[in-house]
Amino acid sequence: MGSMDTVALIVAAGQGARAGGDVPKQFQLLAGQPLVEHARRAFAAHPAIARVVTVVAAGQEALVAGETVVGGATRRESVRNGLEGIGAADRVLIHDAARPLIPAGIVDRLLIALDGAKGAVPALPVADTLARGGGAMLLDTVDRSALVRVQTPQAFDFAAILAAHRAWPDGEEATDEAQILRRAGHDVAVVPGDPLLDKITYPGDLALAEARLGAGMRVRTAMGFDVHRLVEGEELWLGGILIPHDKGLSGHSDADVALHAITDAVLGTIAAGDIGTHFPPSDPQWRGAESGQFLRHAASLVAAKDGFIDFVDLTIICEAPKIGPWREAIRGRVADLLGLALDQISVKATTTEGLGFTGRGEGIAAQAIVTVRL
């Protein structure tokens, strides 16, 4: 599934007045984070998704981490703006920010379904009796056997859904992208949905989502530590940033001690071994590999357990180079790799005052502490 270019498009440009509160519902807090941030993190952590783009109203760009596009006057126009802003992709997942809880299995099922159709949606059967209402009086019931509740994210062949949007008549609205794609003559597959995807519409829905999210969640913290030797003739990668220096770190991959320490800490929170367990140094495919992929893999394992990373604290231990000039770049890169906000990443540096192998300039060490909720 991950071999194709897949983009997640989150629609967060609405007002959400029915949910109550002083801010649009997509920015109301759930477990300390805005609803839209829960969705963005879930997509960013999924290994099959290459980019996450969020559609926001004008002036709201700073409220969302990562890549944004300004939406339009209606939901349909906002999605169209988002698709045009993506530019090019193989597949796109279109999701409402008001559905903050995204089980990783939903994404997998949708992408598999695209092998046989241009679109795919998650849906749940209707369990309640349905009837027409006539004010205070109940009218005839409606046969529910052929009815389903359609949810998001909805997955599409990118070119097909973009063409369908461009062909949609101006002034006419659609309830979702599946309707737009079907109007263009394409089939839409249905995969099993999940109650966790229920939309937050009214004030009580937020409390229910909070209960669902927190009922079984526990905070876990783990530490990672790594050391690599400094040698001549190697590039120096720290925290995903190439730093000019007269020596670089030696190792089987790019030897990025900072990302390795964070990766081990993330893996530790779910008791999933260490970086060598998942990427053995004896395996030649990892020779010279970029360490960011190791960290994304570890984060995807947390997401697969419906957990999320709360905070990363990294300490780099060396005499040289000076880390201060590169601190913010490292924070930004780690935040990008994990799909986190910048204020969830702490990067510090220290020396050993000339003592030991780091003090002699023979190597660099790093330790990281990561907190997750599962």
C-alpha positions, 0 to 999 in steps of 0.5 A: 500500500505504501508504494504509491503516493498517498495524501491525506486531506483534512477539511477543517474550514467550517464553523461548527456552530452546532457543537457550541463553544467559543471556537469552531469545533475542529479547534476545540480540545480533546485530551488537550489537543484540538480535534483537527490535530488528532486527525492530522497526527493519525494520518502523519503516523501512518506509513502509507501516507506521504503528506497531510494537507489541512484545509482551513478558513482564511486567517486560521493557518497558524492554528494547524501544524503542517501544510495548509490550504485556504478553503472556500465558502462551502465544504465542496469548494474547500475540498476542491481548493485542497485537491488543487493545492495538493497538485499531484498524487496517486491517491487521496484520503478526504476526511472531516476534522470533526472525526478526530479518532481514526483507527489505523485499520480503517486507512488500510481497508480503504487503500486496499479497496482502491485496487478495485474501484476509484473510490472507497468509503467506510460505512456502518449499518443502521441499528436504530429503527428509522421513521418519518417525523411529523412534528410531535407525532411519529409517522411511518417507519422506513426500511433500514435494511439497505441503509448505511451510515457513511463516514470519513475518511473517504479514499479516492483515485486522485485524478478521478476525484479531482476531475469529478470536482472540476466537472461538478455544476457550480451552485449545486452542493454535495454531502460528500465526495462519494456523491461527487465521484458517483455522479462522474460515473465511477463506482465507490466501494464500501468497507466496514466503518468504525464507531470511533469515526462518529462525527462530533456535531453536538456538545455531548459528542465531544464528551463521548469522544473524550470518554472513548479516547481516555477510557482505556488510555494510560500514559507511558514513558520510555528512554532511548540512548545511542552512541556513535564514533566520530570519524573523518570522511563521513557526513554528520547527521543529527536529528535529521539535519546535515551539520557541517563538521570536519568529522561525521558519525560512523554506523551502519545507517547514517548513524544519526544518534539523535534519531536513533535515541528517539526511535528507541524511546518510542519503541520502548513505550510499547515494549517493541524492542529496540532499533536493532530489532526492527532494522538489524545492522547485519541487513545490508538494505539499511547500509547508509539508510536515512534514520528518519524512516526508522522513527516514522516506523516506530511512530506508526507502531504506536498509531497502530495501537491507537496511541499517540505521542505526547512529548519528546525530550532529546539531549545531545552530548558532545564537545563539538559541533555546537548544537545551539545554531541547529537546535530549531532545525532539529526540533522542526525536523523531528516534529515533521517526522512524528507529525507533532507540533513544535512545542511537543519537541524539546532539544537540549545539548550538553558537554561532559566538560572534557571527560570521557569519549565525548569530551575527547571528541571521539564520538557523540551520544544522545538520550531521549525520553518519550511520553505516549498515551495508549 
